[in-house]
Amino acid sequence: MYNFPSMIPNDEIEDEELTGDELDAAEGDELYEHHRIVVDRGQELLRIDKYVLSRLRNTSRNKVQEAIRAMAVEVNGAPVKPNYRVKPQDTITITLPEPPREDRVVPEEMALDIRYEDAELLIVNKPSGLVVHPAYGHWQGTLVNGLAHHLANLPTGRNSNIRPGLVHRIDKDTSGLLVIGKTDFAMTHLSNQFFHHTIQRSYLALVWGTPPGPTGTIRGHVGRSVRDRRVQSVYPTGEQGKPAVTHYEVLESFGPVTLVRCVLETGRTHQIRVHMQYLGHPLFSDAPYGGDRIRVGQSNGTYRAFVENAFALMPRQALHARSLGFVHPTSGEQVFFEAELPEDFAAVLEKWRAWAVNN
């Protein structure tokens, strides 16, 4: 079994902060902001929380102190205690959950598939077709609307905050697991793990063709396409976008299509979808990235009818967020969760298995 690395080298990590325009179309990105401050030469000794609070806008002393407690404030590369006093030329990095926007969302009662819940967090198995975050055209009926109802009496859900507990997202038509922070501390702790790429995330994807080798790694900056702002593109030389790394492992080959497991080091918008397209193996039934037409095999006769029937069974990208692993914010223990394939994905796999046996 191939052992996927859990972190990218330090020289590949860059400061990241989602800004206004990116937030509107950032489904798939982690939801945190990262700040880097180099202390002035003439700075007098000052407690770390007071100094950080003086340098950051739109935050509070409580959030800064929570970040310090969650080891999300580092000085010269190491976490510090609340009584640390900054010195001239110190390099301070702070990772915080993305600040809520001024918008408000109406809580809606909905059936949430909650796989685990405690005082700090919950794990939701999101069905395909459910939008995660309210945005233009989707102000109601989103997962956040349901979370705002479920978490109405908790700190992250008060006043119908538009982002109760979210620290990452998955695409509307992708199914699978999301972790939700129920306290400011949990959100900060989880955001810090996402920033340092220590969250273990694996996806199952059905792709056209057979990727090279039993395992592989796709590296290439991911950013919005200059031709179509609704999709992402890979920029292999890094002239645009943000660094992105996806590892894959071939699990089962059916000839024209292959089931692969993908493990993310980074979490960019549509990362797996655009990386697999860049490799020449777009996801089955993924229309924006060319997977909704026959890519392998003859486009006529009984085979065409078979593929069209498979498209009808699964009229969305064949991608499922299978597992999540992370350090629990309060217990400090490594926890791990898995979600079985949804019915449409399982049905398409069985259909292709039967085809492979008969052909």
C-alpha positions in Angstrom: 0.0 0.0 0.0 1.3 3.4 -1.0 1.9 5.7 2.0 0.7 9.2 1.2 2.5 12.1 2.9 0.5 14.2 5.2 2.4 17.5 4.8 4.1 19.3 1.9 7.6 20.6 2.4 7.9 23.9 4.3 9.3 25.7 1.3 6.1 25.0 -0.6 3.8 26.5 2.0 2.7 30.0 1.3 0.6 32.6 3.1 -3.0 32.1 2.2 -6.1 34.3 2.7 -9.5 34.0 1.0 -10.7 37.4 -0.1 -14.1 38.8 -1.2 -14.2 37.5 -4.8 -12.7 34.2 -4.0 -15.2 33.5 -1.2 -18.1 33.6 -3.7 -16.8 30.8 -5.7 -14.5 29.0 -3.3 -16.4 25.8 -2.7 -13.7 23.3 -2.1 -11.2 25.6 -0.4 -10.4 25.5 3.3 -12.0 28.4 5.2 -9.2 30.1 7.1 -7.1 33.2 6.9 -3.4 33.3 7.5 -1.4 36.3 8.5 2.4 36.9 8.7 3.8 39.8 10.6 7.5 40.8 11.0 7.9 42.9 14.1 9.5 46.3 13.7 13.1 46.9 14.8 12.0 49.5 17.4 9.1 47.5 18.9 9.1 47.5 22.7 8.4 44.2 24.6 4.6 43.5 24.5 2.4 40.5 25.3 1.7 38.5 22.1 -2.1 38.8 22.4 -2.0 42.6 22.7 0.5 42.9 19.9 -1.5 40.7 17.5 -4.7 42.5 18.4 -3.1 45.8 17.5 -2.1 44.6 14.1 -5.2 42.7 12.9 -8.5 44.2 11.9 -11.9 42.6 12.4 -10.8 40.3 15.3 -11.1 40.3 19.1 -8.9 39.6 22.0 -10.8 36.5 22.8 -10.3 35.1 19.3 -6.6 35.9 19.5 -6.3 34.2 22.8 -8.2 31.1 21.5 -5.7 31.0 18.6 -2.8 31.0 21.0 -4.4 28.2 23.1 -4.9 26.2 19.9 -1.2 26.7 19.0 -2.2 28.6 15.9 0.0 31.6 16.7 3.7 30.9 16.0 6.8 33.1 16.6 9.8 32.2 14.5 8.2 28.9 13.5 7.2 27.7 17.0 3.9 28.0 18.9 4.1 30.4 21.9 2.3 30.7 25.3 0.0 33.6 26.2 2.7 35.3 28.3 5.2 35.5 25.4 6.4 39.0 24.8 7.2 40.0 21.2 10.7 41.2 20.4 12.1 43.3 17.5 12.4 41.3 14.2 10.2 38.4 15.5 8.2 36.7 12.6 4.7 36.0 13.8 2.2 33.8 11.9 -1.5 33.5 12.9 -4.1 31.1 11.5 -7.7 32.1 12.2 -11.1 30.8 10.9 -12.4 32.9 8.1 -14.3 35.8 9.6 -18.1 35.8 9.2 -19.5 38.3 6.7 -22.3 40.7 7.5 -24.9 38.7 5.6 -27.5 36.7 7.6 -29.0 33.4 6.8 -32.4 32.1 8.0 -32.1 28.8 9.9 -33.9 26.0 8.2 -34.9 22.7 9.7 -33.5 19.9 7.5 -32.5 16.3 7.8 -28.8 16.3 8.4 -26.9 13.0 8.1 -24.7 13.5 11.2 -22.2 10.7 11.6 -20.6 12.0 14.9 -21.2 14.9 17.3 -19.7 16.0 20.6 -19.3 19.3 22.4 -16.6 20.6 20.0 -17.5 19.4 16.6 -19.7 17.3 14.3 -19.2 15.3 11.2 -21.8 15.6 8.4 -22.2 13.3 5.4 -23.4 15.7 2.7 -25.5 14.3 -0.1 -24.8 15.4 -3.7 -26.9 18.3 -4.9 -26.8 20.2 -1.5 -25.0 23.5 -1.7 -22.7 24.0 1.3 -22.5 27.8 1.6 -25.1 30.5 0.8 -24.2 32.5 -2.3 -25.8 34.3 -5.2 -28.7 32.2 -6.4 -28.5 29.9 -3.3 -29.5 31.9 -0.3 -31.8 29.1 1.1 -31.7 25.4 1.3 -28.0 25.1 1.9 -26.1 23.1 4.4 -25.3 26.3 6.3 -29.1 27.0 6.6 -29.5 23.5 8.2 -26.5 24.0 10.5 -27.8 27.5 11.6 -30.9 25.7 12.8 -29.0 22.8 14.4 -26.5 25.0 16.1 -28.8 27.9 16.9 -27.9 28.0 20.6 -24.1 27.6 20.1 -21.5 30.3 19.8 -20.9 29.8 16.1 -24.6 29.9 15.3 -25.9 32.9 17.2 -27.6 35.7 15.2 -27.9 33.5 12.2 -24.2 33.9 11.4 -23.7 33.0 7.8 -20.9 30.5 8.4 -21.7 28.4 11.5 -18.8 26.1 12.1 -17.5 25.7 8.5 -13.7 25.3 8.1 -13.8 23.7 4.7 -16.3 23.0 1.8 -17.0 20.4 -0.9 -18.7 21.1 -4.2 -22.5 21.0 -4.5 -22.5 17.8 -6.5 -19.8 16.1 -4.5 -21.0 13.8 -1.7 -19.2 13.0 1.5 -17.8 14.1 4.8 -17.4 17.6 6.3 -16.1 18.5 9.7 -18.0 21.3 11.5 -16.5 23.2 14.4 -19.0 24.0 17.2 -16.9 26.4 19.2 -14.4 29.1 18.4 -11.6 27.0 19.8 -12.5 24.0 17.7 -12.8 26.1 14.5 -9.4 27.7 15.2 -7.7 24.4 16.0 -9.2 22.7 12.9 -8.3 25.7 10.7 -4.7 25.5 11.9 -4.6 21.8 10.9 -6.0 22.6 7.4 -3.3 25.3 7.0 -0.5 23.0 7.9 -1.9 20.2 5.6 -2.2 17.7 8.4 -5.8 16.9 7.9 -6.1 13.5 6.2 -8.7 13.6 3.4 -9.4 10.9 0.9 -11.9 10.8 -2.0 -13.1 8.1 -4.3 -13.4 9.1 -7.9 -14.4 7.3 -11.1 -12.3 8.7 -14.0 -12.1 8.1 -17.7 -9.2 5.8 -18.8 -6.5 4.5 -16.6 -4.0 6.9 -14.9 -0.4 6.0 -15.3 1.0 3.6 -12.7 -0.6 2.1 -9.6 0.0 5.3 -7.7 1.0 8.8 -8.7 1.2 12.5 -7.7 -0.2 15.5 -9.6 1.4 18.8 -8.9 0.3 22.1 -10.5 -0.9 25.4 -9.4 -4.7 25.7 -9.5 -6.6 28.9 -10.2 -9.5 30.3 -12.1 -9.5 29.8 -15.8 -8.8 32.9 -17.9 -11.3 31.6 -20.5 -14.2 30.6 -18.2 -14.3 32.0 -14.7 -16.8 29.3 -13.6 -14.1 26.6 -13.8 -10.5 26.2 -12.6 -7.3 25.6 -14.6 -3.9 24.1 -13.9 -0.9 26.3 -14.3 2.1 23.9 -14.1 4.7 26.6 -14.1 3.1 28.5 -11.2 2.4 31.7 -13.1 -1.1 31.8 -11.6 -3.1 30.1 -9.0 -2.0 28.5 -5.7 0.1 25.4 -5.2 -1.9 22.2 -5.3 -0.9 18.6 -4.8 -3.1 15.5 -5.3 -2.0 11.9 -4.8 -3.9 9.1 -6.4 -4.0 5.3 -6.1 -5.7 3.0 -8.7 -8.2 0.8 -6.9 -10.1 -1.0 -9.7 -10.0 -0.8 -13.5 -13.0 -1.5 -15.7 -11.3 -0.8 -19.0 -12.8 2.5 -20.2 -13.1 3.9 -16.6 -11.1 3.4 -13.4 -11.9 3.8 -9.7 -9.2 5.8 -7.9 -8.6 7.0 -4.4 -7.3 10.6 -4.2 -5.6 12.1 -1.2 -5.3 15.8 -0.8 -2.4 17.7 0.5 -3.9 21.0 -0.4 -7.6 22.0 -0.7 -8.1 24.1 -3.8 -11.4 24.8 -5.6 -12.3 21.8 -7.8 -8.7 20.4 -7.1 -9.3 16.8 -7.9 -11.6 17.5 -10.8 -9.2 19.9 -12.6 -6.0 17.8 -11.7 -7.5 14.7 -13.2 -8.6 16.6 -16.3 -5.0 18.0 -16.6 -3.7 14.4 -16.3 -6.0 13.4 -19.2 -8.5 11.5 -17.1 -11.5 13.7 -16.3 -14.0 12.5 -13.8 -16.9 10.4 -15.2 -20.0 12.6 -15.8 -18.2 15.8 -14.8 -19.7 18.2 -17.4 -17.6 21.4 -16.7 -14.4 19.4 -17.1 -15.3 17.3 -20.2 -16.3 14.0 -18.4 -19.9 14.0 -19.6 -19.1 12.5 -23.0 -17.4 9.3 -24.1 -13.7 9.7 -23.7 -12.6 6.1 -24.2 -14.3 3.6 -26.7 -16.5 4.0 -29.7 -19.2 6.6 -29.6 -21.9 4.4 -31.2 -23.9 1.2 -30.9 -24.6 -0.6 -27.7 -21.6 0.8 -25.9 -22.9 4.4 -26.4 -26.3 3.3 -25.1 -24.6 1.7 -22.1 -22.6 4.9 -21.3 -25.6 7.2 -21.7 -27.5 4.9 -19.3 -24.7 5.2 -16.8 -24.7 9.0 -17.2 -28.4 8.9 -16.4 -27.8 6.9 -13.2 -25.2 9.5 -12.1 -25.8 12.9 -13.7 -23.0 14.6 -11.6 -19.3 14.2 -11.2 -18.3 10.8 -9.8 -16.6 12.1 -6.7 -17.2 11.2 -3.0 -15.4 12.6 0.1 -14.7 9.2 1.6 -12.7 9.8 4.8 -11.5 12.5 7.2 -8.8 12.2 9.8 -7.5 14.8 12.2 -6.4 15.6 15.7 -9.4 16.2 18.0 -9.2 19.8 19.3 -9.7 18.9 23.0 -8.7 15.3 23.5 -5.6 15.5 21.3 -6.3 12.1 19.9 -6.2 11.2 16.2 -9.7 10.5 15.0 -10.9 9.0 11.7 -14.3 8.9 9.9 -15.5 7.2 6.8 -18.7 7.4 4.7 -19.9 4.7 2.4 -20.6 5.4 -1.3 -24.0 6.9 -2.0 -26.5 4.9 -4.1 -25.9 6.6 -7.4 -22.1 6.1 -7.2 -22.5 2.5 -6.0 -25.0 1.7 -8.9 -22.7 3.1 -11.5 -19.7 1.1 -10.2 -21.8 -2.1 -10.3 -22.8 -1.3 -13.8 -19.2 -0.9 -15.0 -18.2 -4.0 -13.1 -20.8 -6.0 -15.0 -19.7 -4.5 -18.3 -16.0 -5.4 -17.6 -16.9 -9.0 -16.9 -18.9 -9.3 -20.1 -16.4 -7.5 -22.3 
